[in-house]
């Protein structure tokens, strides 16, 4: 089942009451038992991804091996750099459907019209992993412009502008369809309120552009308001905010946000702003969940091809995403150990990768976590 995602042992170094980037048991339950092998070893699909993916997933594998985590990887080196990997992509999808849980880096998506569709989006749609969860929290070891930032971004993952329905009606005129349905809006809104309830969060904010897209975003907003009324007795406060104002408020006063729920495209933008507020994409974990499958990946979806192969990437977001996966599998003790050691390294501030102001390599950061585990 899906459980608290990161270590409760991190509470001692953070604000009391809620650990850094904690996910709760309020996720939809996987309806069928996750497959195990003899001796309680879980088989997990691993897709390292493009760019720095191989390096940061190697960090996870090294740490898991050190703690003897009962995980057996089914690795598929899918790449979005060319269309030649379609067969391998289908094999990876079959593996995910079989194992029901995966750890993944980010796959490159070409901008060219001749390029293939986003395989990241295809995975979310085909598996109906409809809820993206990204958690942004200030860490004591890496002070930024704003302190006490602590909010969760809940993003609808399967429709909106990412539906991929475009056509050229006449030369020079392109129509792109944004699909919005009441059923999927209600599903993600309920997910957000249940998440708030089970994580002791006090407010849910709906992010929208209903002043302009009166039907599409209007449907999302009206559904939010209707569902929110059902949770009034729980004491959760709710409000809504136009997406452009949200962007300004995030960089001016991010402490006002707690749980944020929004359609697909806005979630992509807000997740990047949130990551920048707390230190960058290298330290923000995330996951995508549905009623049948769970896929864990860094919360800020960057390929980072500019530093690929240089041993300079920050693996923290991938490592913390992997501990969320361990908790999903019920391996809380191991997740606690790894998450606590990772936070200890970040908060000590002695071994930092370049993205957070240091000069340590990916290998050195990983070795320091293993040292803390000892």
N, C-alpha and C positions, 0 to 999 in steps of 0.2 A: 504494500500500500504506500501511498504518498504520505510522508511524514515531515517533521521539522527538518529543514534543509541544512542548516549549518550548526556548528557546535554550540551547545549551551555553555560550554566551558569558556567561551569567549566573553561571557558577561562580566568577568572580573576586570576587564580592561576597557569596558565600555559603559555607557550610561546604564543604570540599573533598570531592570524590568524587561528588557528586550535585547537579545544578542544581535550582533552585526549581521545584517542580511539574513534574517531568519525567515524561513517559510514554514507554514503551519500545516497541521493535519487536515485543514479545510480543503485541500485539493480533491478533485474528483477521484474516487477510488478506481484503480484498474480492475476491470470486471472479472478478469480471469487471472488465475495464479501465474505469477512470473516464473518462467522456466528455470530450473536449477539442474545442476549436474550432480554426480555422486559426491557425497561429502559436503553438500551445501554450497557448492561453487556456482556462482551466477554467471551465465553467459550474457555478455553485453556487446552490442554492436558499437564499434569504434570507427568513426570517420574523421581522420585528422584534419581534412580540409586543405585549402590552399594557403599561400603566404606562409605565415609563421605557424600554421596549424601543426605541422609535424614536430616542430621543436617544443611547443607547449604541451602537446599530448605526450611526448616523450618524458616530460617532467612528471606528468601524472603517472605514467607507467612505472617510472623509477621509484616514485614514492610509494605506490601501491605494492610494488615488489618488496620494498623495504619493510613495510608493515604486514606483509603477507596477507593482503586483502584477498578474500575469496572471490576473485573476479577472473574470468577467462574471457579474453577479448576475441571477437570476430572482427578483424580489421579489414576495411575496404578503403583503398587509397583513391577515392573518387576525386576528380578535379573538374572544376568548371572552366578551366582554361581552354578547353576545346570540346567539340561535340563528340570526339572519339570515345569519351567515357560513358556513353549512354548505357551500354550493356552492364558496366560495373555499377552504375547508379541503380539499375534495376535489381542487381544482386544485393546491393546494400539495402534497398527497400524491402526485399524479401527477408533479409536478416532482421531488420527492425520489426517487421510484422511477426516474425517468429519469436524474437526475444522480448519484444515489447518495451525495451528500454535501450537507450543509446547515449553515447557521449560523442560530441561532434565539434569540430572547428568550423570555420566559415568557408563556404564555397564561393569562388569568384563568379560573378554574373556579368557577362559582357554587355556593354552599352549598345553596340552595333545592332542594327535591325536584323542582320544576318545571323546574329548569335542566338544561342538556345535560350529558352526561358530559364528563370531562376530556379535552380534545383533546391535551394533553401526553401523557397516558397512552395515548390512542388511537394516537398516532404511534409510541410505543415498541412497542406490541403489534402493530400492523399491519406495521411494518417489522422486527419481531423484533430490535430493537436492545437486546439483553438485558442488557448490562453498562453500568451507570453508574459512571463514575470521577470522583471528586472528590479533589483533592489539597490538603492543608492544611499549610502550612509557614511558620514564623516568618520575617519579613523584617527585616533589620537596620534599615531606615528607619522601621519602625513597631513599636517595642517594646511588648509586651503583658505581662500578668501572668506568663505562662509563656514562657520562652525555649526554643530548641532543639526546638520542635514540628515534626514532620516525619512525617506519616502519610498513607496513601492509603486512601480508602473505596471499596470495590468493592461495589456494590449490585445485587442481582437486580432487573431492571426490568419484568418482564412478568407476574408472577403474585402470589401472596400475597394480602394484604388489598386490593390494587389490582385484583383481578380484576373488581370491579364487580358481583358477583352478590349481590343483596340482594332480600328480599321480606318483606312483612308477612303472617305466617301467620294471625294473627287481630288485630283492632284492639288496638293497644298492645303488640304483640309483633313484633319485627323480627328476622329471621335474616340475618346477613351471612356469606357463605362465604369462607373463606381457602383458596385452592388451592395445594397444595404437591406438586410432582412430583419424583421422583428424577432424571429426566433433566435438568431445568432446574437443580436443585441441583448436580448434578455438573458441568454446563457452567459455572456461575458460579464454583464452587470451583476448577476447573482453570484458569479464567481468572485467578483471584487468585494461584495458585501460579506460573503462568507469568509473570505480571506481576512478582511478587517476584523470580523468577530473573533476569529480563532487566533489572531495575532495581537489581540488587545490594542488594536488601532482604533482611533476615535472619529475619523472623518474620511469620507469618500468624495472625491471631486471628479465630475464628468467633464472631459475636455472635448470640445466640439467646434463646429463652424455653422451652427444652425441659423445664424442671422443671414447667411448667404445661401447655403445649401439647405433650403427650408424643408424639403422632402426627405432627402437622404440623411443628413445629420439631424434634422428635425425628428425623424423616426427614432434615431439613437437616443437623443435627449429626452424625448417624451417617454420612451421605454424606461430610461434611467429613473426619471421622476416617479413613474408608476411603481417600479420595483422598490425604490427607496422608501416609499410610504409603508411598505410591509415590514421594514426594519426599524421604524421609528421607536418602537417599544424597547429596542435593544440599546438605545442611547447613542447610536451612531449619527453624527451630524453629516449632512450632505449639502453640497453646492455644485454649481456648474460654472464653467469659465470658457470663454472663446479662446481658441488655440493660440492666436497671436498674442493676446494678453497673457496667456499662460507662459509663453516663452519669456516675456518681459518679467513677469512675477518670479519665475524660476531663478533668473540671474540677479534679481533685486532682493527678494525675500523668500528663499526656498523653504524656510522653516514652517511656512504656513501650510505646506502640503504633507499629507499622510499617505493615503492611498489614492491613486489616480487611475481612472479607467477611461479608455478612449478607443476610437477606431484605429485601423491598421496603420495608415500613413502617419498620423499624428504620433503614434507610439514610437515609430522609427526616429522621428525628429526629437521628441522629448527624451528618449533614452540616451541620445547622444549629449543633450544638454545636461541631463542628470549625471552622466559619467564625468563630464568635464568639471562639474561642481565638486566632486569628491576625489578627483585625482586622475581621471582618465579611464580609457577602456580596459587597461591592464588589470584593474582591481575590482571590476564590477561583474559579478557572476549572474547567471540567469538560467532559465529553463523554459521549455514549451511543453504543456501538458494537455491531455484530453481524457476522455473516459476510458480509453483503451491503452494508450501509449504515452511514454514520457521521453523527451529528448533534451539533454542537458548541453548547454553551450554558453560561452561568454555572453554577458548581457548586452554588450555593445558590439554589433556585428561588423567587425573590421577585419579584412584579409591581411592588411599590413605588409603587402608585398615589397614595400621599399626597404624593409629590414629582414626580409626572408633570408635564411641561411647565415646570418651574421652572429647568431648566438646573443642577441641583444634584447629579445622580446621578454616582456613581463609575463610569466606563466600564472600569476596569482589568480586571475579571473577564471582560467580553465581549471586550476586546482580546486578552487572553492566551488565551482560548478560541479566538479567531480564529487566533492563531499556532499553536495545536495543529492547527487545520484545515490551515494551510499545510504543516506537517510531514507530515500525512497525505497531502497531494498531492505530497510530495517537494520542496517549495519551501523547503528548509532555510535557505538563505542569507537570504532575506527574513524568514523567521520569526525567525532569530537577531537580525537588525537591530531588528525591532519589539519583541521581547521584551526585549532588552537595554536599549533606550531606555526602555521602560516601567518596568523595574526600577530604572533610573538615576533616573527621576523620583520613584518611590516612596521610594527609599533616600536621596535628597537631602533629602527632607522639606520642600522649600520651597513646592511647589505641591501642596496637599492639598484634597480635597473634604471636605464637612462630616462625612461618616460616619467619617472618620479624623482628625477634630480640626482641620480646616482651614476655609478659607472660599472656596476656588477653585471656579469653575464647571466644569461638564462641558467647556465649550468651552476654558477656560483650561488644564485638565489635558491635553486632547487637543493643544492648541497647544504645550504644553511637551514632549510626546513628539515631535512633529514637529521642534521645535527641536533636541532631542537627536539626532534622526535626521540632521540637517544637519551 
